[in-house]
Each structure stands twice: as C-alpha cells, then as structure tokens.
Amino acid sequence: MSIFTRHGADTSLGRIAHATATLPSGALLQATAYNELRGVHLGLITGVGQAYAMAFTPCEARAVAAELVACADALDQHGRG
C-alpha cells in the first residue's frame, strides 16, 4: 500500500485534516477529520459509483486505529507482516 498523502485543511468543506492513499487494487482510501461534525470519516472509493464510508467519533477512531495496529503486530509476530 502507498504511504498516505496528507492534504491541507479545507475550511470551506469543514475539513481540518485529510489524507489519501491508493491501494494496490487501485482503490482510493481517504481519512478525513471534520471540525463541525467532530467526526473522523474513512472512505473507500473502488470505482465509478462505488464508494463506501464510515464515520467515527474521535474516541472510536482511536480505538479502530489501535485494533488495526494490534492486528498488524499479530501478523508480524507470526512472520506474516
């Protein structure tokens, strides 16, 4: 997977943080923080008309991130990372 590219804040859209990464499949993964919504959005665009989105509170986003890291660590410990 590509490293995320961070983009500047766009206050006209309410974004205070935004990053994108292109996955090996060609899908676009987006992580965005919206100030007014106090939420973190994770989006996946897989093709024309195919997009998926999840919204998290800051606390939920941290918990999801921690679980993703724990899963990656488990794979590393089993020689599959």
N, C-alpha and C positions, 0 to 999 in steps of 0.2 A: 504494500500500500504506500502511496505517496505520503510525504510529510504534509501536514496541514499548512495551508497558506492563510495567514491572517490578513484580514482586510480592515480598513479603517472604519471607525464608527460612522453611522449614517443617521444623524438625528432626525432627518426628515422622515425616515422609516421607523424611528424609535429604536434602532439598533445601537447598542453600546459596545458590542463585540460580535465579530462574525468571522468564521473560518471555514474553508472548504478543502476537500481532498478528493482526488479522483482515485477510485478503487481499481484494482486490476481488471475487473469486469467492465470498466468504463463508466460505471455509475458514479454520481456525484454525491458525496456526503457533506452535509452542512451542519455546523453548530453555531447557533445564534443566541445572544442574550438580548432580551427586550426590556428596557428600563421601565416603561409604563406598565407592562404586564407583569413585571417582576418574575419573568419566566425564562427558562432555557429551552430552546427548541432544537430538536435533532431532526434533520430532514434527509431523505434519500431519494434521489431522482434517478430512476433506472432507464428511462426512455421517454419518448414523446407521450405525454398524457399519463405517465406512470410515476407518481410521486407519493411518498409516504412521509408522515410527520408524527412526531411525539413531542409533547410538552411536559416539562418538569418544573417543579419549584426549585429554588437553589439547593435546598436540602436533598431533594430527590435526585437531582443531577449529580451531586457529590456522592450519594450512595450508589448510583448506577456506575459512575466512574470507578469507584472503589471496587465494585464487583467485577468490572471488566479487567482491572489490573490484577485482582486476585486470580481470575481465570487464566490470564496470560502467565502469571507466575507459576500456576499449577502446571501448565504446559511446559514451561521452561524446566521445571523440576523433573519432569518425566521425559526430557530430551526431545520435545516436540515443538519447541518455540521457534 
